[in-house]
Amino acid sequence: MSRDAIKVLAQNKKARHDYFIEETYEAGIELTGTEVKSVRLGKVNLKDSYASVDNGEVIIKGMHISPYEKGNIFNKDPIRHRRLLLHRHEINKLVGALQQKGYSLIPLQVYLKGSLVKVQLALAKGKKKYDRRADIAERDAKREMARVIKEKNQY
């Protein structure tokens, strides 16, 4: 695998449904040895996870990494808080943005970049119920148009 090869291990599909994605960041994640092995096997779940800035550090909460089967005593708590590695200027920018009403820090995906485990974070604003309905209606309309075009091209 080359240095820039990306292999997606887990995605948070619900995030794009529930939030408007304003900006994305790539962050490293602080893991123990058995957690890295478990992540490489794809045993990561981002459902209901979020990140916050505490004491100048970005912490991801609610991310579940299943214990490594051969890890015995070295396994950690599957849903423990983990520190994310970002540059200081990125953290300062996030602190300012998160103080605005309605903004959240949501992990979109966990992936391998070369041999490193990375997390893609999104600065996101929550969607209202009517926004979600509009997105669903727009998606249905596009699907219907594609279907009609495909039917016309067949004749």
C-alpha positions as CSV (number, residue, x, y, z in Angstrom):
1,M,0.0,0.0,0.0
2,S,1.4,3.4,-1.0
3,R,1.9,6.2,1.5
4,D,-1.2,8.1,0.3
5,A,-3.5,5.1,-0.2
6,I,-6.7,5.5,1.8
7,K,-8.8,2.6,3.0
8,V,-12.0,3.5,4.7
9,L,-12.7,1.4,7.8
10,A,-15.9,3.0,9.1
11,Q,-18.4,5.7,8.0
12,N,-21.0,7.7,9.8
13,K,-23.7,7.7,7.2
14,K,-26.3,9.3,9.5
15,A,-24.1,12.4,9.9
16,R,-24.8,13.7,6.4
17,H,-28.5,13.0,6.9
18,D,-28.8,14.9,10.2
19,Y,-26.3,17.7,9.6
20,F,-25.2,20.3,7.1
21,I,-21.4,19.8,6.7
22,E,-19.7,23.2,6.8
23,E,-16.0,22.2,6.9
24,T,-14.0,19.0,7.3
25,Y,-10.7,18.3,9.1
26,E,-8.3,15.3,9.1
27,A,-7.1,14.3,12.5
28,G,-4.9,11.6,13.9
29,I,-6.2,9.6,16.8
30,E,-4.4,8.4,19.9
31,L,-4.9,4.6,20.3
32,T,-3.3,1.8,22.2
33,G,-1.7,-1.2,20.4
34,T,-4.7,-3.6,20.7
35,E,-7.1,-0.8,19.6
36,V,-5.0,-0.3,16.4
37,K,-5.2,-4.0,15.6
38,S,-9.0,-4.0,16.1
39,V,-9.4,-0.8,14.0
40,R,-7.3,-2.4,11.2
41,L,-9.8,-5.3,11.3
42,G,-12.6,-2.8,10.8
43,K,-14.2,-3.2,14.2
44,V,-15.1,0.5,14.6
45,N,-18.6,2.0,15.0
46,L,-19.1,5.8,14.7
47,K,-22.8,5.7,15.4
48,D,-23.8,8.4,18.0
49,S,-20.2,9.6,18.3
50,Y,-19.2,13.2,18.6
51,A,-16.2,15.3,19.4
52,S,-15.7,18.2,21.7
53,V,-12.9,20.6,22.7
54,D,-11.9,20.1,26.4
55,N,-9.0,22.0,28.0
56,G,-7.5,22.8,24.6
57,E,-7.7,19.2,23.4
58,V,-10.1,17.6,20.9
59,I,-11.7,14.5,22.4
60,I,-13.9,12.0,20.5
61,K,-16.6,10.5,22.6
62,G,-19.0,7.6,21.9
63,M,-16.8,5.9,19.3
64,H,-16.9,2.1,19.8
65,I,-13.8,0.1,19.1
66,S,-14.5,-3.6,19.7
67,P,-11.9,-5.3,22.0
68,Y,-9.2,-7.3,20.1
69,E,-9.8,-11.0,20.5
70,K,-6.2,-11.9,21.2
71,G,-5.6,-8.8,23.3
72,N,-6.3,-10.2,26.8
73,I,-5.3,-7.8,29.6
74,F,-4.1,-5.1,27.2
75,N,-7.6,-4.3,25.9
76,K,-9.1,-1.0,26.9
77,D,-12.7,0.1,27.4
78,P,-14.4,0.0,24.0
79,I,-16.1,3.4,24.4
80,R,-13.5,5.3,26.3
81,H,-12.8,8.9,25.3
82,R,-9.9,9.2,22.8
83,R,-7.7,12.3,22.1
84,L,-7.6,13.5,18.5
85,L,-4.4,15.0,17.1
86,L,-4.9,18.4,15.4
87,H,-2.7,21.5,15.0
88,R,-3.1,24.2,17.5
89,H,-4.4,26.7,15.0
90,E,-7.1,24.2,13.9
91,I,-8.2,23.6,17.5
92,N,-8.4,27.4,18.0
93,K,-10.5,27.8,14.9
94,L,-12.8,24.9,16.1
95,V,-13.2,26.5,19.5
96,G,-14.4,29.8,17.9
97,A,-16.8,27.9,15.6
98,L,-18.3,25.7,18.3
99,Q,-19.2,28.6,20.4
100,Q,-21.7,29.6,17.8
101,K,-25.2,28.2,18.3
102,G,-26.1,25.0,16.5
103,Y,-22.6,23.9,15.5
104,S,-21.2,20.4,16.4
105,L,-18.1,18.4,15.8
106,I,-19.0,15.1,14.2
107,P,-16.7,12.3,13.0
108,L,-17.6,11.3,9.4
109,Q,-15.2,8.4,8.8
110,V,-12.2,6.5,10.2
111,Y,-9.7,5.4,7.6
112,L,-6.1,4.2,7.1
113,K,-3.8,6.7,5.3
114,G,-0.7,4.7,4.6
115,S,-0.1,3.0,7.9
116,L,-1.7,5.8,10.1
117,V,-5.3,5.7,11.5
118,K,-7.1,9.0,10.7
119,V,-10.5,10.4,11.5
120,Q,-12.3,12.8,9.2
121,L,-14.1,15.4,11.4
122,A,-16.8,17.7,10.2
123,L,-17.9,21.1,11.6
124,A,-21.6,20.6,11.2
125,K,-24.8,22.5,11.8
126,G,-27.9,20.4,12.7
127,K,-30.7,20.1,10.3
128,K,-34.3,20.8,11.2
129,K,-37.0,18.3,10.4
130,Y,-38.2,20.3,7.4
131,D,-34.6,20.4,6.0
132,R,-34.4,16.6,6.1
133,R,-37.8,16.3,4.4
134,A,-36.6,18.7,1.7
135,D,-33.5,16.6,1.1
136,I,-35.5,13.4,0.9
137,A,-37.9,15.0,-1.6
138,E,-35.0,16.3,-3.7
139,R,-33.3,12.9,-3.7
140,D,-36.6,11.3,-4.8
141,A,-37.1,13.8,-7.6
142,K,-33.6,13.2,-8.9
143,R,-34.2,9.4,-8.8
144,E,-37.5,9.9,-10.7
145,M,-35.9,12.1,-13.4
146,A,-33.0,9.5,-13.9
147,R,-35.6,6.8,-14.2
148,V,-37.6,8.7,-16.8
149,I,-34.5,9.6,-18.8
150,K,-33.4,5.9,-18.7
151,E,-36.8,4.8,-20.0
152,K,-36.7,7.4,-22.9
153,N,-33.2,6.2,-23.9
154,Q,-34.4,2.6,-24.1
155,Y,-36.9,3.3,-26.9
